[in-house]
Amino acid sequence: MTSDQTPNPRRAKDQYRWSAAGFIAPGVLLVAVLLYLPLLWTTFLSLTEYNGLGDPEWVGFANYVEMLDDPEFIGSVLNTLLWVAGTLLVPVGIGLGVALLTWNLKGGTWLRLPFLIPYALSGIGVGVIWSFILSGDGALDQALAAFGIADTPRWLVDAPLNTVVMILATAWQGVGVNALLFTIGLQSIPKEPLEAARVDGANGLRLFTSILWPMLRPLTAVVVGLSIVASLKTFDIVQGMTKGGPGRASETLALTMYKETFVNSEYGLGSAIAVFLTVVTLAASILYLRQQLSSKHGV
C-alpha cells in the first residue's frame, strides 16, 4: 500500500463526526422547532400585552404581578396541589394494592383487566361518563333515591367536593395502568429472597415492608414522578366535567392558562401562567429526582 492509500485516522474521525451530525441534526431541528422555539415565544409573550391582533406591547413583569395578585389564580394553584396529593394517594395507592393482591394469584391477569380498560378512554371521555353519573338527578342520585336517600350532595357544584370527585374519576381511569406497572415490578423480583423470607416466617405486612417495598422503590419512583407531572398538567377531565366551575372554583393551573389565553384573549397573561406552570413542573421533577438519587446513594 502506498503512502497515498494509507488511511488517515484524523480524516476518518472527521468523516464519522460529520456522519453522526447528519443523523442527529433532523432530530435536534425537530426538537428546536416544536419545543424550544415555542417556549421562547411563550416566555416573550408573557412579558407583553397581546390580544392576538396587532403587535405585542412590552409590559415587563406586569403580567406576573397581575397573576400573583389574582385570588382566582391562587385558588387554581391550591386546586392543582389538591390534585397532586389526590393523584398520589388514590390511583397510585389503589394500583399498588391491586397489584399486591393479584400478582401471585392464578388468573390474576383477568382480575386486573377490568381496572385497565378505563385507561383506554380519553380524559374527556372519562369526564362525560362521570358527568352523567354525578350530575344533578344523574345516575348516582337516582340510585341513592331508590334506597330512600333523597338529600344528596351537589357533587359537581360544591367546592372542594367537585375537585375530590374528579380526582376519584381520574383514579378510576388510572388505577389499572399503575397496577400493571407495579405488577411488572413484583414479577421481576427474584424468587430466592422471597422464599428465604417466607422460611424465616415473613408474611403479609412484614414481607411487604422488608422485601417487596424496598425492591419496588425504583419502579415506585417512576410511577410517582409520572403522577406528579400528570397531575400538575390536569386539564381535560376538569374541562369535561365542570369547565372549572361553578364560576372558577375548580380550575387548575392548566385550565386557567387555557381560559386566559383562548377564551379571554389575554395572551400575555396566559403565557405568564404557562411559564409559571412550566417552572413549577420542572422544579418539582428535579427536586423529586434529586431526592430519589440522594436516597439511593444514602446521602
C-alpha positions as CSV (number, residue, x, y, z in Angstrom):
1,M,0.0,0.0,0.0
2,T,1.4,3.4,-1.0
3,S,1.5,6.4,1.2
4,D,-1.4,7.9,-0.7
5,Q,-3.5,4.8,0.0
6,T,-2.7,4.8,3.8
7,P,-5.8,5.5,5.8
8,N,-5.8,8.9,7.6
9,P,-7.2,8.3,11.1
10,R,-7.9,12.0,11.6
11,R,-9.8,12.2,8.3
12,A,-11.8,9.0,9.2
13,K,-12.7,10.5,12.6
14,D,-13.8,13.8,11.0
15,Q,-16.0,11.8,8.5
16,Y,-17.5,9.8,11.4
17,R,-18.3,13.1,13.2
18,W,-20.0,14.6,10.1
19,S,-21.9,11.4,9.5
20,A,-23.1,11.4,13.1
21,A,-24.1,15.0,13.0
22,G,-26.0,14.4,9.8
23,F,-28.1,11.7,11.6
24,I,-28.6,13.8,14.7
25,A,-29.4,17.1,13.0
26,P,-33.0,16.3,11.9
27,G,-33.9,15.2,15.5
28,V,-32.3,18.3,17.0
29,L,-34.0,20.6,14.5
30,L,-37.4,19.0,15.2
31,V,-37.0,19.4,18.9
32,A,-35.9,23.0,18.5
33,V,-38.8,23.8,16.2
34,L,-41.5,22.0,18.2
35,L,-40.2,22.6,21.8
36,Y,-37.6,25.3,22.3
37,L,-38.9,27.9,19.9
38,P,-42.5,27.8,21.3
39,L,-41.1,28.0,24.8
40,L,-39.0,31.1,23.9
41,W,-42.0,32.7,22.2
42,T,-44.3,32.0,25.1
43,T,-41.7,33.5,27.5
44,F,-41.5,36.6,25.3
45,L,-45.3,36.9,25.2
46,S,-45.5,36.6,29.0
47,L,-43.7,39.9,29.1
48,T,-46.1,41.7,26.8
49,E,-49.7,42.7,26.5
50,Y,-51.2,41.0,23.5
51,N,-54.7,40.0,22.4
52,G,-53.8,38.1,19.2
53,L,-54.1,41.2,17.0
54,G,-51.5,43.7,16.1
55,D,-48.1,43.7,17.7
56,P,-47.3,42.7,21.3
57,E,-46.7,45.6,23.7
58,W,-43.9,45.2,26.1
59,V,-45.0,45.5,29.7
60,G,-42.2,43.7,31.6
61,F,-43.3,41.6,34.6
62,A,-46.7,43.3,34.8
63,N,-48.5,40.0,33.8
64,Y,-46.7,38.1,36.6
65,V,-47.7,40.7,39.2
66,E,-51.3,40.6,38.0
67,M,-51.2,36.8,38.1
68,L,-49.9,36.6,41.6
69,D,-52.4,39.3,42.8
70,D,-55.4,37.4,41.4
71,P,-57.2,35.4,44.1
72,E,-58.7,33.2,41.4
73,F,-55.1,32.2,40.3
74,I,-54.3,31.4,43.9
75,G,-57.4,29.2,44.0
76,S,-56.2,27.3,40.9
77,V,-52.8,26.8,42.5
78,L,-54.5,25.3,45.6
79,N,-56.7,23.1,43.4
80,T,-53.7,21.9,41.5
81,L,-51.9,21.0,44.8
82,L,-55.0,19.1,45.8
83,W,-54.8,17.2,42.5
84,V,-51.2,16.3,43.2
85,A,-51.9,15.0,46.6
86,G,-55.1,13.1,45.5
87,T,-53.4,11.6,42.5
88,L,-50.5,10.2,44.6
89,L,-52.8,8.8,47.3
90,V,-55.7,7.4,45.3
91,P,-54.7,5.9,41.9
92,V,-51.1,5.1,42.9
93,G,-52.1,3.7,46.3
94,I,-55.0,1.6,44.9
95,G,-52.9,0.5,42.0
96,L,-50.3,-0.8,44.3
97,G,-53.0,-2.6,46.4
98,V,-54.5,-4.2,43.3
99,A,-51.0,-5.4,42.2
100,L,-50.2,-6.9,45.6
101,L,-53.5,-8.7,45.8
102,T,-53.4,-10.2,42.3
103,W,-49.8,-10.6,41.1
104,N,-49.3,-14.1,42.7
105,L,-52.8,-15.4,42.0
106,K,-53.8,-17.8,39.3
107,G,-55.9,-15.8,36.9
108,G,-54.6,-12.5,38.3
109,T,-54.4,-11.1,34.8
110,W,-58.1,-11.4,34.4
111,L,-58.7,-9.8,37.8
112,R,-56.6,-6.8,36.7
113,L,-58.2,-6.4,33.3
114,P,-61.4,-4.5,34.5
115,F,-59.1,-2.0,36.1
116,L,-57.1,-1.5,33.0
117,I,-60.0,-1.0,30.5
118,P,-60.8,2.6,31.5
119,Y,-57.2,3.7,30.7
120,A,-58.1,3.3,27.0
121,L,-60.5,6.2,27.4
122,S,-59.6,9.8,26.9
123,G,-59.8,12.3,29.7
124,I,-62.8,14.0,28.0
125,G,-64.5,10.6,27.6
126,V,-64.0,9.9,31.3
127,G,-65.4,13.3,32.1
128,V,-68.5,12.7,30.0
129,I,-69.1,9.3,31.7
130,W,-68.7,10.6,35.2
131,S,-70.7,13.8,34.5
132,F,-73.6,11.5,33.6
133,I,-73.2,9.7,36.9
134,L,-72.6,12.7,39.1
135,S,-74.8,15.4,37.6
136,G,-77.9,16.7,39.4
137,D,-80.5,13.9,39.1
138,G,-77.9,11.8,37.5
139,A,-77.3,8.0,37.8
140,L,-75.8,8.2,41.3
141,D,-78.6,10.4,42.7
142,Q,-81.2,8.2,41.2
143,A,-79.6,5.1,42.6
144,L,-79.4,6.7,46.1
145,A,-83.1,7.9,45.8
146,A,-84.1,4.2,45.1
147,F,-82.7,3.5,48.6
148,G,-84.6,6.4,50.2
149,I,-81.7,8.8,50.2
150,A,-83.1,12.0,48.7
151,D,-80.8,14.7,50.2
152,T,-77.6,14.1,48.2
153,P,-74.6,16.5,47.8
154,R,-74.2,18.6,44.7
155,W,-71.3,16.5,43.5
156,L,-70.1,18.8,40.7
157,V,-71.2,22.1,42.2
158,D,-69.9,22.3,45.7
159,A,-66.2,23.0,46.2
160,P,-63.9,21.4,47.1
161,L,-66.2,18.3,46.7
162,N,-66.2,18.7,43.0
163,T,-62.4,18.5,42.8
164,V,-62.5,15.4,45.1
165,V,-64.9,13.5,42.9
166,M,-62.9,14.5,39.8
167,I,-59.8,13.1,41.4
168,L,-61.8,9.8,42.1
169,A,-62.9,9.8,38.4
170,T,-59.2,10.1,37.4
171,A,-58.3,7.3,39.8
172,W,-60.9,5.1,38.1
173,Q,-59.1,5.7,34.9
174,G,-55.5,5.5,36.2
175,V,-55.6,2.6,38.7
176,G,-55.3,-0.1,36.1
177,V,-52.0,1.2,34.5
178,N,-50.5,1.8,37.9
179,A,-51.5,-1.8,38.9
180,L,-49.9,-3.1,35.7
181,L,-46.6,-1.2,36.3
182,F,-46.5,-2.4,39.9
183,T,-47.3,-6.0,38.8
184,I,-44.4,-5.9,36.4
185,G,-42.1,-4.7,39.2
186,L,-43.4,-7.5,41.5
187,Q,-42.9,-10.2,38.8
188,S,-39.3,-9.0,38.3
189,I,-38.4,-9.6,42.0
190,P,-36.2,-12.8,42.3
191,K,-37.9,-15.7,43.9
192,E,-34.9,-16.6,46.2
193,P,-35.2,-13.7,48.7
194,L,-39.0,-14.2,48.8
195,E,-38.7,-17.8,49.6
196,A,-36.0,-17.1,52.2
197,A,-38.2,-14.5,53.8
198,R,-41.1,-16.9,54.0
199,V,-38.9,-19.6,55.5
200,D,-38.0,-17.1,58.2
201,G,-41.7,-16.5,58.9
202,A,-42.1,-13.2,57.0
203,N,-45.7,-13.0,55.6
204,G,-48.2,-10.3,54.9
205,L,-47.2,-6.8,56.1
206,R,-43.7,-7.9,57.2
207,L,-43.0,-9.4,53.8
208,F,-44.1,-6.3,52.1
209,T,-42.1,-3.8,54.3
210,S,-38.9,-5.9,54.4
211,I,-38.7,-7.4,50.9
212,L,-41.3,-6.2,48.4
213,W,-41.4,-2.5,49.1
214,P,-37.5,-1.9,49.1
215,M,-37.3,-3.8,45.8
216,L,-40.2,-1.8,44.3
217,R,-38.7,1.6,45.2
218,P,-37.1,2.2,41.8
219,L,-40.3,1.5,40.0
220,T,-42.3,3.4,42.6
221,A,-40.1,6.4,41.9
222,V,-41.0,6.3,38.2
223,V,-44.8,5.9,38.9
224,V,-44.8,8.7,41.5
225,G,-42.8,11.0,39.2
226,L,-45.1,10.5,36.3
227,S,-48.1,11.0,38.5
228,I,-46.8,14.3,39.8
229,V,-46.1,15.7,36.3
230,A,-49.5,14.5,35.0
231,S,-51.4,16.0,38.0
232,L,-49.7,19.4,37.6
233,K,-50.9,19.5,34.0
234,T,-54.5,18.3,34.7
235,F,-56.9,19.8,32.2
236,D,-59.1,17.6,30.1
237,I,-61.2,15.9,32.8
238,V,-61.8,19.2,34.6
239,Q,-62.9,20.8,31.3
240,G,-65.1,17.8,30.6
241,M,-66.8,17.7,34.0
242,T,-67.1,21.2,35.4
243,K,-65.3,23.5,33.0
244,G,-63.6,24.9,36.1
245,G,-67.0,25.9,37.7
246,P,-69.0,26.8,39.4
247,G,-67.5,30.1,38.5
248,R,-63.8,29.3,38.7
249,A,-64.0,27.3,41.9
250,S,-62.5,24.1,40.4
251,E,-60.0,25.5,37.9
252,T,-56.5,24.1,37.7
253,L,-53.4,25.9,36.5
254,A,-53.7,24.4,33.1
255,L,-57.4,25.3,32.7
256,T,-56.7,28.9,34.0
257,M,-54.0,29.2,31.3
258,Y,-56.4,27.9,28.6
259,K,-59.2,30.3,29.6
260,E,-57.0,33.4,29.9
261,T,-55.3,32.7,26.5
262,F,-58.1,31.3,24.3
263,V,-61.3,32.5,25.9
264,N,-60.3,35.9,27.3
265,S,-57.7,36.5,24.5
266,E,-55.2,37.6,27.2
267,Y,-52.2,36.0,25.5
268,G,-49.7,37.8,27.7
269,L,-51.3,36.8,31.0
270,G,-52.0,33.2,29.7
271,S,-48.3,32.9,28.7
272,A,-47.2,34.1,32.1
273,I,-49.3,31.3,33.7
274,A,-47.9,28.8,31.2
275,V,-44.3,29.8,32.1
276,F,-45.2,29.6,35.8
277,L,-46.7,26.1,35.3
278,T,-43.6,25.0,33.3
279,V,-41.2,26.2,36.0
280,V,-43.2,24.5,38.8
281,T,-43.4,21.2,36.8
282,L,-39.6,21.3,36.1
283,A,-38.8,22.3,39.7
284,A,-41.0,19.5,41.1
285,S,-39.4,16.9,38.8
286,I,-35.9,18.0,39.5
287,L,-36.4,18.1,43.3
288,Y,-38.1,14.7,43.3
289,L,-35.4,13.1,41.1
290,R,-32.6,14.6,43.3
291,Q,-34.4,13.3,46.4
292,Q,-34.6,9.8,44.9
293,L,-30.9,9.9,43.9
294,S,-29.9,11.0,47.4
295,S,-31.9,8.2,48.9
296,K,-30.4,5.7,46.5
297,H,-26.9,6.7,47.4
298,G,-27.6,7.1,51.1
299,V,-26.9,10.8,51.2
